[in-house]
Amino acid sequence: MPEGDTLHRTAAGLRPYLVDRVVTSARAQGPGRVPQVDRIVGERIDVVAAQGKNLIIRFDGGLEIRTHLRMNGSWHRYRPGERWRRPPSRARLVLEVPGSVAVCFDAPVVELFETRAETVHPALSRLGPDLLSPEFDAAEAHRRLRAPGRAEMTISAGLLDQTALAGIGNIWRNETLFAERVDPFAPIRDLDDATLDRLVATARRLLEGSAWQALGRAPLRIYRRSGRPCPRCGTIVRSAPLRGDIPRTTYWCPSCQALGR
């Protein structure tokens, strides 16, 4: 699943070709409810931005489009008439503006709504502080992680909870816990405040470093290294599934990240 760093790079890549341009054609297709995107034809694009793992496009008429890519979705940008790298049948949303065609492939979530409804949107309104926002509120992220309902939650699950802090996914969750030598299966209640603050700060640092890498994602140290030596101590890295709605794998060093180490 694309994480906040990927979404920020995607938004940065689309922005020069879409912002301040008027939509000349828009169409959507796919399973479930298909938004009536013909409503944005003739509208000027004001904003292309990432919010957590969501990509938001706002229009001057007061509408906005939200896409969530989940596991397989992606945005592409083409010149008019250029051959697409994926079949048109997989295009969930196509936006045409003078000089460019933006195509969202395979995204399970594509929706159109009024910008003023964002404050009550069932997904966007519940997002925690965005780790890649210039206005990121670390104290609020800490407060949300410390909420009574998360006390028994493992820190692995807590870092992935987008209502606690937004933007981090499986890759940087694993890398953050490894960098701070924290047991991924430790309940949040067993971690002191200083450790929580370090985890939040490190997650933000790693996401920021990856978001602005010119050639893509920064090097990884623990993710997908199961069965290989830990790059820090040489112990064999282990892996286990993380329970949840979406299959994810936890990777950790049983020596460096032992609880109570």
C-alpha positions in Angstrom: 0.0 0.0 0.0 1.5 3.4 -0.9 2.4 5.4 2.2 2.5 9.1 2.8 5.9 9.6 1.2 4.6 8.0 -2.0 1.5 10.1 -2.0 3.4 13.3 -1.5 5.7 12.5 -4.4 2.7 11.7 -6.5 1.0 15.0 -5.6 4.3 16.9 -6.4 4.6 15.1 -9.7 1.0 15.9 -10.8 0.8 19.5 -9.4 2.8 21.3 -12.2 0.6 19.7 -14.9 -2.8 20.2 -13.2 -2.9 23.2 -10.9 -4.4 26.3 -12.5 -5.6 24.4 -15.5 -9.2 23.9 -16.5 -10.7 20.4 -16.8 -11.7 19.8 -20.4 -12.8 16.2 -19.9 -13.5 13.9 -16.9 -14.7 10.4 -16.7 -14.9 7.6 -14.1 -15.6 3.9 -14.2 -15.4 0.8 -12.1 -17.2 -1.2 -9.4 -19.4 0.4 -6.8 -20.6 3.9 -6.9 -19.1 5.9 -9.7 -18.9 9.6 -9.1 -20.5 12.0 -11.5 -17.2 13.7 -12.5 -18.7 15.5 -15.4 -19.6 18.1 -12.8 -16.0 19.3 -12.7 -15.7 19.8 -16.5 -15.0 23.5 -16.9 -13.6 23.9 -13.4 -10.1 25.1 -12.6 -7.9 22.9 -10.4 -6.8 24.8 -7.4 -5.0 22.2 -5.3 -3.4 18.8 -5.7 -2.2 17.6 -2.3 -1.7 14.5 -0.1 -3.5 14.0 3.2 -2.1 10.9 4.9 -2.6 8.2 2.3 -5.2 10.1 0.4 -4.7 12.2 -2.7 -6.9 15.3 -2.8 -7.8 17.4 -5.9 -9.8 20.6 -5.2 -11.6 22.7 -7.8 -12.4 26.4 -7.8 -16.2 25.6 -7.9 -16.1 24.1 -4.4 -15.8 20.4 -5.3 -13.0 18.0 -4.6 -12.0 14.5 -5.5 -10.4 12.0 -3.1 -8.6 8.9 -4.2 -7.2 6.2 -1.9 -4.9 3.8 -3.7 -4.9 0.9 -1.1 -2.7 -1.9 -2.4 -2.7 -1.6 -6.1 -3.7 1.9 -7.2 -1.5 4.5 -8.9 -1.6 7.8 -10.6 0.0 8.3 -14.1 0.4 11.5 -16.1 0.5 11.4 -19.9 0.7 13.7 -22.9 -2.4 13.9 -25.0 -2.4 10.9 -27.4 0.4 9.2 -25.5 -0.1 5.4 -25.1 -1.0 4.4 -21.5 1.2 1.9 -19.6 -1.9 0.1 -18.3 -5.1 -1.0 -20.1 -7.9 1.6 -20.2 -10.2 -0.9 -18.5 -8.2 -0.4 -15.3 -8.6 3.4 -15.3 -10.9 4.4 -12.5 -10.6 8.1 -13.1 -9.4 10.2 -16.1 -8.9 13.9 -16.0 -7.9 15.9 -19.1 -6.6 19.4 -19.0 -4.7 21.4 -21.7 -1.4 19.6 -22.4 -1.9 16.7 -19.9 -4.0 13.6 -19.1 -4.0 12.4 -15.5 -5.1 8.8 -15.0 -5.8 7.0 -11.7 -5.6 3.2 -12.2 -7.0 0.5 -10.0 -7.8 2.7 -7.0 -10.7 1.2 -4.9 -11.7 4.6 -3.6 -12.6 7.5 -6.0 -15.1 9.9 -4.7 -16.4 13.4 -5.5 -17.9 15.7 -2.8 -18.1 19.3 -1.7 -15.0 20.7 -0.1 -17.1 22.2 2.7 -18.1 18.6 3.7 -14.5 17.6 4.4 -14.9 18.4 8.1 -17.5 15.7 8.4 -16.1 13.3 5.9 -16.1 9.8 7.5 -12.4 9.2 6.6 -10.7 12.6 6.3 -12.3 14.2 9.4 -10.9 11.3 11.6 -7.3 11.5 10.3 -4.7 12.1 12.9 -1.9 14.6 12.4 -0.2 14.2 9.0 3.4 13.3 9.5 4.4 15.1 6.4 2.4 18.3 7.0 4.4 21.5 7.7 1.9 22.0 10.6 2.4 18.5 12.1 1.4 18.5 15.7 3.6 15.9 17.5 1.8 16.6 20.9 -1.5 15.7 19.4 -0.1 12.5 17.8 1.2 11.6 21.3 -2.1 12.3 22.9 -3.9 10.1 20.4 -1.5 7.2 20.9 -2.1 7.5 24.6 -5.9 7.4 24.3 -7.4 4.8 26.7 -8.8 2.8 23.8 -5.2 2.2 22.5 -3.6 1.2 25.7 -3.7 -2.6 24.9 -3.0 -2.0 21.3 0.5 -3.1 20.1 2.8 -0.2 19.1 2.9 -1.8 15.6 -0.9 -1.5 15.3 -0.8 2.0 16.9 1.6 3.4 14.4 -0.6 2.1 11.5 -3.7 3.6 13.0 -4.4 6.6 10.7 -6.7 8.2 13.3 -3.7 8.5 15.6 -1.1 9.7 13.1 -1.6 9.8 9.3 0.8 8.8 6.5 2.8 5.9 8.0 2.3 2.4 6.5 3.9 -1.0 6.8 7.3 -0.1 5.4 8.0 2.9 7.6 6.3 1.3 10.6 8.8 -1.5 10.5 11.7 0.8 9.9 10.7 3.2 12.7 10.5 0.4 15.3 13.8 -1.0 14.2 15.5 2.4 14.2 14.4 3.0 17.8 15.0 -0.7 18.9 11.4 -1.1 20.1 9.6 -4.4 20.3 6.8 -4.3 17.7 4.6 -6.4 19.9 4.9 -4.2 23.0 1.5 -2.8 24.2 1.4 1.0 24.0 0.7 1.1 27.7 4.2 -0.5 28.4 6.0 2.3 26.5 7.1 5.4 28.3 6.4 8.9 27.0 10.0 9.4 25.8 9.8 6.3 23.7 6.5 7.3 22.1 7.9 10.7 21.3 11.0 9.2 19.7 8.9 6.9 17.6 6.8 9.7 16.3 9.8 11.9 15.6 11.6 9.0 13.8 8.6 8.1 11.8 8.3 11.7 10.6 12.1 11.9 9.8 12.0 8.7 7.8 8.9 9.7 5.9 10.3 13.1 5.1 13.6 11.7 4.0 11.8 9.3 1.6 9.3 11.8 0.4 11.9 14.1 -1.0 14.3 11.5 -2.4 14.9 12.4 -6.0 15.1 8.8 -7.1 12.3 7.4 -4.9 12.2 5.6 -1.6 15.2 5.8 0.8 17.2 2.6 1.6 15.5 0.1 3.9 17.2 -1.7 6.8 14.7 -4.3 8.2 11.7 -4.4 5.8 11.5 -7.8 3.9 14.8 -9.0 5.5 13.3 -12.1 7.2 15.8 -14.9 7.5 18.8 -12.6 6.8 21.2 -11.1 9.4 20.2 -8.0 11.2 22.3 -5.1 9.8 23.0 -3.9 13.3 23.8 -7.1 15.4 23.8 -10.0 13.0 20.9 -11.9 14.6 18.5 -13.5 12.1 15.6 -11.2 11.3 12.2 -12.7 12.0 8.7 -11.9 10.5 5.1 -12.6 11.5 1.7 -11.5 10.2 0.1 -8.5 11.8 -3.6 -9.1 12.4 -6.0 -6.7 10.7 -8.3 -6.1 7.8 -5.4 -5.8 5.4 -2.6 -8.4 5.4 0.7 -6.9 6.7 3.9 -8.4 7.8 6.0 -7.4 10.8 9.8 -7.7 10.5 12.0 -7.4 13.6 15.3 -8.3 15.2 14.6 -10.5 18.3 17.9 -9.2 19.8 17.9 -5.5 19.1 14.1 -5.1 19.6 13.6 -7.4 22.6 11.1 -6.0 25.2 12.9 -4.7 28.2 16.3 -4.8 26.4 
